[in-house]
Amino acid sequence: MARDLTARPAASADGRRPDVAGLLERLRLAEAKLARQREQQTGMNETDRAAMRFLLERVDSEEVTTGMIARAVHLSPASGTALIDRLVARGLVIVAGHPRDRRKKLVRPFDRNTDPDHLDPLTTRLRALAAQLPASEARVVATFLEDVLTTVTHATAPAPAA
């Protein structure tokens, strides 16, 4: 029988340590499942969605370049260019020359009225959840998540079985 990946951990009445490793594993499985579902529904992967959110949140406040988007979603410059090419091919963004600097290309959403919260409601809910944490708890959680992020970022795929 499949476990409920969204169930909250029961409060430990006896003071036992919460199963943080188990919760992380459930989170990874739930995220992978959600990513597959969202890509099937929208044709956009998580990186595409994050790039669009970044762009839409800045559309009226600053000029956005491919490099800015690549850095925001933690991609190399070449991968950032490929990302923008995918978004252009889907008709989601327009790339145009900078009016004063010939070397720069500006990226703009095709539809400036797209709501980033509609495009990516999960990020909106997670941000609201994080905002509810008291500062002292937020520091502990942030430190832990930074360590998790470092571990995931530097993980290597297992060697293929011989």
C-alpha positions in Angstrom: 0.0 0.0 0.0 1.3 3.5 -0.9 2.1 5.9 1.9 0.5 9.3 2.0 3.3 11.6 0.9 1.5 14.6 2.2 0.8 13.4 5.7 2.3 15.6 8.5 4.5 13.9 11.0 2.7 13.0 14.2 3.8 15.1 17.2 6.1 13.1 19.3 4.3 12.7 22.6 7.3 10.8 24.1 9.9 13.4 23.0 11.5 11.2 20.4 13.5 12.8 17.7 11.5 13.4 14.5 12.4 11.3 11.5 14.0 14.1 9.5 15.7 11.8 7.0 12.4 10.0 6.4 10.7 13.3 5.8 13.4 14.3 3.4 12.9 11.1 1.4 9.2 11.6 1.3 9.7 15.2 0.1 12.1 14.1 -2.7 9.6 11.4 -3.8 6.6 13.9 -3.7 8.6 16.5 -5.6 9.6 14.1 -8.3 6.0 12.9 -8.7 4.8 16.5 -8.8 7.4 17.6 -11.4 6.4 14.7 -13.7 2.7 15.6 -13.4 3.3 19.3 -14.0 5.6 18.7 -17.0 2.9 16.4 -18.5 0.2 19.0 -17.9 2.1 22.1 -19.0 5.0 21.0 -21.2 7.3 23.1 -18.9 9.9 21.6 -16.7 10.7 23.0 -13.2 13.6 25.1 -14.6 11.5 26.6 -17.4 8.8 27.4 -14.8 11.3 29.0 -12.4 12.8 31.1 -15.3 9.4 32.3 -16.3 8.5 33.2 -12.7 11.8 35.1 -12.3 11.1 37.0 -15.6 7.4 37.8 -14.7 8.3 39.0 -11.3 10.7 41.6 -12.8 8.9 42.5 -16.0 7.9 46.0 -14.9 10.9 46.8 -12.7 14.1 45.9 -14.5 15.6 44.9 -17.8 16.2 41.1 -17.8 19.0 39.4 -19.7 19.6 35.7 -20.5 22.5 35.8 -18.1 20.4 37.1 -15.2 17.9 34.3 -15.8 20.6 31.7 -16.0 22.2 32.8 -12.7 18.8 33.0 -11.0 18.0 29.3 -11.9 21.6 28.2 -11.3 22.5 27.3 -14.9 25.7 27.8 -16.9 25.5 30.5 -19.6 25.2 27.9 -22.3 22.4 26.1 -20.5 20.7 29.5 -19.9 20.8 30.2 -23.7 19.3 26.8 -24.4 16.6 27.5 -21.8 15.7 30.8 -23.4 15.7 29.1 -26.9 13.1 26.6 -25.5 10.9 29.4 -24.1 11.2 31.4 -27.4 10.2 28.2 -29.4 7.2 27.8 -27.2 6.1 31.4 -27.8 6.5 32.3 -24.1 9.3 34.9 -24.4 10.7 37.4 -26.8 14.4 38.2 -27.1 15.2 41.7 -28.4 18.3 43.9 -28.7 18.9 46.4 -26.0 18.0 49.9 -27.2 21.4 51.4 -26.0 23.8 48.5 -25.8 24.2 46.4 -28.9 25.9 43.6 -27.0 22.9 43.0 -24.7 19.8 41.0 -25.4 16.7 41.6 -23.3 14.2 38.9 -22.5 10.6 39.7 -22.1 7.5 37.6 -21.6 5.3 37.3 -24.7 2.3 37.9 -22.4 3.1 40.5 -19.7 -0.2 39.8 -18.0 0.6 36.2 -17.0 0.3 35.9 -13.3 3.4 34.2 -11.8 1.2 32.8 -9.0 -1.0 31.1 -11.6 2.1 29.8 -13.5 3.6 28.4 -10.3 1.2 28.3 -7.4 3.3 25.9 -5.4 6.1 28.4 -5.0 3.6 31.0 -3.8 2.3 28.7 -1.2 5.8 27.6 -0.1 6.9 31.3 0.3 3.8 32.0 2.4 4.6 29.0 4.6 8.2 30.1 5.0 7.1 33.6 5.9 5.1 32.2 8.9 8.3 30.8 10.6 9.6 32.9 13.5 13.1 34.3 12.7 14.9 32.0 15.1 13.3 28.9 13.5 13.8 30.3 10.0 17.5 30.5 10.7 17.7 26.9 11.8 15.6 25.7 8.8 17.6 27.8 6.4 20.9 26.4 7.6 19.6 22.9 7.4 18.2 23.4 3.9 21.5 25.0 2.7 23.3 21.9 3.9 20.7 19.7 2.1 21.1 21.8 -1.1 24.9 21.5 -1.0 24.6 17.8 -0.6 22.2 17.4 -3.5 24.2 19.8 -5.7 27.4 17.9 -5.2 25.9 14.4 -5.4 27.1 12.1 -8.1 25.1 9.5 -9.9 26.0 5.9 -8.8 28.3 4.0 -11.2 26.4 1.7 -13.5 26.3 -2.0 -12.5 28.7 -4.2 -14.3 
